[in-house]
């Protein structure tokens, strides 16, 4: 299930003929770039988050009671309960979140759901600099399944955007620009007497 939620599309496995070679197997259970879930399982600690992801491993045939199903359940830290509030969510049979554009600093999706939804994205959660927007309105990003991102998406069709805009970078950029302007002004002030002297008529 962890491979599925990370949208792992191919898995490299040892060849069964014990030749030492490897084979590539397509993972047809990969969740895709984003999906709506049915429920939230709250965790108070990082250990509880990890325990909440417990599911059968590759090749396991024994059923595991209360196994984690990444398509249905999002494991979220209880510190995000204030963000969720009394938000009720669900999904219809055709609900979807599809990748529209992918870049290093800008990612966009389109969603469709007749109900208020909670969407999980197969992108790594990072709180410093990333902002999420639904139809241009900022919405908080929650950490789901220990490493992924999740946001609330209201019912209907929407455009979801993630932008990486770290304040420290832009603050440093502004400081650098102001410093550059000041340096140019200081240079002009230093050379101004020389220009003034060269313009003075001979013998005056």
Secondary structure by P-SEA (a helix, b strand, c coil): cccccccccbbbbcccccccbbbbbbccccccccccccbbbbbccaaaaaaaacccccccccccccccccccbbbbcccccccccccccccccccccccccccccbbbbbbbccccbbbbbcbbbbcccbbbbcccbbbbbbbccccbbbbbbcccbbbbbbbbccaaaaaaaaaaaaaaaaaaaaaaaaaaaaaaaaaccccc
